[in-house]
Amino acid sequence: MTSMATTRPFRLGALLLSGIAGAGLLTACGGDDNAGGSGGDDGGAVTIRVQGLPPGTDQAGQDQFNAKIAEFEEQNPDITIEASTNEYDPQTFSTLLAGGGVEDVIRVPLTEPQGLIQRGQVQPITQLLDEWEHADEINPQVLEPISDADGEVYGVPRSPFALGLVYNRALFEQAGLDPDAPPATWDDVRAAAQAISSATGAAGFVHESKDGTGGWQLTMMTYAHGGELERPDGDTYVADFQNDAVRDSLQLLKEMRWTDQSMGESQLLNQDDVIRQFAAGQVGMFMGTPGTYRLAKQNFGMEDTADYGVTSMPQAGGDATMSGGEIFMVPASVPEDRAAAAVKWMVFYYAEPQYDPEVAAAEAEALAQDPAAAVGVPTLPMFDEAQQQLINEAIAPFVNVELENFQPYLTGTPELELKPEPPLNAQALYQVLDPVVQAVLTDPDADIDALLASAEDEANRQLAAAR
């Protein structure tokens, strides 16, 4: 789990990148006038410290990173890069920032940017980013979560993704459902789950519920129902579980589990459990990304990947879905000369490779050498449709997935608002909500209101301790 203002609709073509769609909880650092790098007193030369160097246990990764540094420094002889392996910790970041102990380029998961922006801890880079000739081709949908209300952009994204609904096309057909017209609303999901369960005996829909995944997936449903799990409170956030969107999401799960009997008997599952069951043809639907295709095939031996389908997140009034990825930002305290150098580095290392069809083709060709690999799994595009088409054409000879099965996701996702995970201590929030989801799935008499009230109190205690 990684891990906005209203998203401007963007029509996206199929994204055929060969890399895995998604991002982990990543690292961040920054700097001030007296730390993290030297200014331009030496004839305009600057030294900047950047986040992102792989750990010492990954020698190949370090070698590759350092080779790119050498290439960048050759192109920009007035900029010296010092790389750091430091990792982001939201509990210590503010202290490090205030004390000047962080780098000039920070790397954070998508849970963090809005909080950093609102607290004034990062600086807008719109003007500097616009100096890149392809900046106006960036998909505005991926910039929305890292922009403020005035449209100022604060970071460069990499590997953006959005959650949707994964489904088994064969089970849809067995249940008399059209796999090319998957559920668009949560009422549709409920009806399809009933049909699948009745016709096939498989679990029509499965919701993860342990190791933090219960709260994570409840957040996805809450966004689709038009709600949030946290709300602003001054310069911080507090838990907000007792709202209609959360309550309605849990009530829907309760009715599907106990009234419809459409969620199967096996509960208390994490993500691997669900994908394993899905790969075995035992699950009709669950929330995931196109990238779960790769996991089902490579990790869990899904034999007929033609049965794999994915659509955009079904809605219940929210017109939104959870997004993720990794974001590279510049702390507010970094002086102008180093900030300009930092943005140059971010464009060079993170944006340009995602733009280049030749890079995408080389990655796809290398991946295609593995007969078990899934090449061409769609993700959320970084750039506009014209550039995406060039990438699609470049890697087309190496694609080995059924692209038409991803079309519902590609068509529907651009119409949704992309919302990041809760901005403050999201992982702790999910852990607190796991028992709530578990109770709803295992106890037909679970009191949703009482569960949410108790969980909200506990979450607020943890959030207060994390500030």
Secondary structure, DSSP 8 states (H G I E B T S, - for coil): -----------------SS-S---S-------TTSSEEEEEETTEEEEEEE----TT-HHHHHHHHHHHHHHHHH-TTEEEEEE-----HHHHHHHHHTT-S-SBEEEETTSHHHHHHTT-B---HHHHTTSTTGGGB-HHHHGGGB-TT--B-EEEEEEEE-EEEEEHHHHHHTT--TTS---BHHHHHHHHHHHHHHHSSBS-----STTHHHHHHHHHHHHTT--SEEEETTEEEE--SSHHHHHHHHHHHIIIIIS--S-S--S--HHHHHHHHHTT-BSEEEE-TTHHHIIIIIT--S-GGGEEEEE--BSS--EEEEEEEEEE-BTTS-HHHHHHHHHHHIIIIIHHHH-HHHHHHHHHHHHTSTT---------SB-HHHHHHHHHHHGGG--S-GGGGHHHHHHGGGSEEE-S-SSSHHHHHHHHHHHHHHHHH-TT--HHHHHHHHHHHHHHHHHHH-
